[in-house]
Structure formats: C-alpha cells, structure tokens
C-alpha cells in the first residue's frame, strides 16, 4: 500500500546552515511523494532564506 503525504505541509528549520542544506533531500522526497500540486512551505530565518529560496521543490519560503 503506497502512502502519500498531505497536500499541505510546512517545514520549520529556522537556523543552522548545515541542517537547512541537509533538508534538501527531504524536500525532494516530499515533493515526489506529494505530487506537483501539493503545497510545501518552508519557514526559515531571514538571513538563511537564500539557501532555500530557489528550490523548485518548495511552493513558498516564509522568512522569519
């Protein structure tokens, strides 16, 4: 039985550059599982937003 993710997901990773960068594989898997129409948001501190801002796996990046 294949399980899919919810159609709306929020990932919180406010700081720690290494953890933000290492979340990329998670985002890729989430997008592949949830599909192109799912909304995947990422919440991050403003100074780290450029690390994820251009990820095509995300719908919206919220700067905190």
C-alpha positions, 0 to 999 in steps of 0.5 A, spaced: 500 500 500 503 506 497 502 512 502 502 519 500 503 525 504 498 531 505 497 536 500 499 541 505 505 541 509 510 546 512 517 545 514 520 549 520 528 549 520 529 556 522 537 556 523 543 552 522 546 552 515 548 545 515 541 542 517 537 547 512 542 544 506 541 537 509 533 538 508 534 538 501 533 531 500 527 531 504 524 536 500 525 532 494 522 526 497 516 530 499 515 533 493 515 526 489 511 523 494 506 529 494 505 530 487 506 537 483 500 540 486 501 539 493 503 545 497 510 545 501 512 551 505 518 552 508 519 557 514 526 559 515 530 565 518 531 571 514 538 571 513 538 563 511 532 564 506 537 564 500 539 557 501 532 555 500 529 560 496 530 557 489 528 550 490 523 548 485 521 543 490 518 548 495 511 552 493 513 558 498 519 560 503 516 564 509 522 568 512 522 569 519 
